[in-house]
């Protein structure tokens, strides 16, 4: 059985969505919340894919583009943090 911290780190396959968890590790059960989260994730993935493809077609280094995209995600700020 996976620990809750391990569950959070699971890498998703290309068309799969994660099981969304609360900060306490419980599953988010509201269907509308899950729908919004999955739509946001799909939109983000599509935009990131487009950015990667554009950069590679323009001769940029793929690894650098991936690092920049990861840096953007890593630098996101939670404005609701208590």
N, C-alpha and C positions, 0 to 999 in steps of 0.2 A: 504494500500500500504506500502511495506517495504521501509525503508530508505536504502541508499546505503551501510552504514556500517553494517546494519542487513543482507543484501544480502551476504556480504562477510563471515559472520559467520554461514551461513546455513550449517548444517551437511549433507553430501551426503549419500544416500543409497549405499549399497554395489556395485552395478554395474552402478551407475549413475556418470556422470561427471558434474562438475559445469558449470555455464555460466561464462566464463572467462571475467574479467573486467580489464579495464585500471586503472591507479592510479586516474583518474578523475571520475571513476565509469561508463564509457561507455562500452558497450559490445565489445569484440575483435571480429572483423568480418572476418579476414583473415582465410580462410579454412585451409591452410597449417599450420599456427601458432596453430590453435585449434587442429589440428591433432597431432602435435608434443607435445603440452601440455598434451593432453589426453593419448598419448602413454607413456610419461614420468610418469604420474600419475599412470597408470595401472602397469607399471614396478616397481615403488616404492611400490605400494600396495602389489604386489606379493612377492617382496623381504621381506617386513616387515612381511607378513603373514608367509612366510617360517621361518624367524627368530623367530617369536613367537612360532610356532609349534615345532621347534627344541628345544627351551629353555624349553618349558613345558614338552616335552618328556624326557628331561634330568633332570627333577625334579626342575626346577627353578620356582619361584613364578610368576604367570602370571601378577599380578599387577605391580611388580617391572619391568618386561620386558616392559610392556606398558609405564611405567613412563620413562624408559631409552629411548625408541623409541621417545616418545614425547619430551624428552630433546634434542635429536639429532635434531629434526625438529626445536625446539625452539632456538637452538644454531646456526642455519644456518646464514651465513653472506652474505649480498647482496654486491658484489664487485662493483656494478654499482651505488650505492647510491650517489647522488649528494650532 
